């Protein structure tokens, strides 16, 4: 059984430059596909979907108490 479930907030473990994502970006699991595959939505601070990506469990980690949230600009137009 996968350790993540639908609507969990997760942290990306690696850069995905083809999607404009960097390791450390936060996403929300919007669908769970077995075995251990997830559809993850990454959003801008204003709530716009920036990327919707299918990822494996090893690409993600749980949010930890020691994680600090930050904001960064993307290359996408506003």
C-alpha positions as CSV (number, residue, x, y, z in Angstrom):
1,X,0.0,0.0,0.0
2,X,1.3,3.5,-0.9
3,X,2.2,5.8,2.0
4,X,0.5,8.8,0.5
5,X,-3.2,9.3,0.0
6,X,-5.5,11.6,-2.0
7,X,-5.3,15.2,-0.9
8,X,-2.0,14.8,0.9
9,X,0.4,17.7,0.6
10,X,3.8,16.4,-0.6
11,X,7.3,17.8,-1.4
12,X,9.0,17.1,-4.7
13,X,12.3,15.3,-4.3
14,X,13.9,16.3,-7.7
15,X,13.9,19.0,-10.3
16,X,11.4,18.7,-13.2
17,X,12.6,21.5,-15.5
18,X,10.2,20.4,-18.3
19,X,7.4,21.3,-15.9
20,X,9.0,24.4,-14.4
21,X,9.3,22.6,-11.0
22,X,12.2,22.4,-8.5
23,X,13.0,20.0,-5.7
24,X,11.3,21.3,-2.6
25,X,8.1,22.5,-4.4
26,X,4.9,21.6,-2.6
27,X,2.1,19.7,-4.4
28,X,-1.2,18.1,-3.6
29,X,-2.0,14.6,-4.5
30,X,-5.2,14.7,-6.6
31,X,-5.3,11.0,-7.7
32,X,-3.7,7.7,-6.5
33,X,-2.9,5.1,-9.1
34,X,-1.6,1.7,-7.8
35,X,1.1,0.7,-7.4
36,X,2.6,3.8,-5.9
37,X,1.9,6.3,-8.7
38,X,0.3,9.6,-8.0
39,X,-1.2,12.6,-10.0
40,X,0.2,15.7,-8.2
41,X,-1.0,19.2,-8.7
42,X,1.5,22.1,-8.2
43,X,-0.1,25.5,-7.8
44,X,1.0,29.1,-7.7
45,X,0.5,31.1,-4.5
46,X,-2.6,32.7,-6.1
47,X,-4.2,29.2,-6.7
48,X,-3.5,28.7,-10.4
49,X,-2.4,25.2,-11.5
50,X,1.2,25.4,-12.7
51,X,1.7,21.7,-13.4
52,X,-0.2,18.5,-13.1
53,X,2.3,15.6,-13.1
54,X,2.1,11.8,-12.7
55,X,4.9,10.8,-10.3
56,X,6.2,7.7,-8.5
57,X,6.4,7.5,-4.7
58,X,10.2,7.9,-4.8
59,X,9.8,11.4,-6.4
60,X,7.9,12.6,-3.3
61,X,8.3,12.9,0.4
62,X,6.0,13.9,3.2
63,X,6.0,17.4,4.6
64,X,8.2,17.6,7.8
65,X,7.9,19.8,10.8
66,X,11.3,21.4,9.9
67,X,10.2,22.4,6.4
68,X,10.0,26.2,5.8
69,X,7.6,27.5,3.2
70,X,9.0,30.0,0.6
71,X,7.7,31.7,-2.5
72,X,9.7,31.9,-5.8
73,X,8.9,33.4,-9.2
74,X,8.3,31.2,-12.2
75,X,9.1,32.1,-15.8
76,X,5.4,31.9,-16.7
77,X,3.5,35.0,-17.4
78,X,1.1,36.3,-14.8
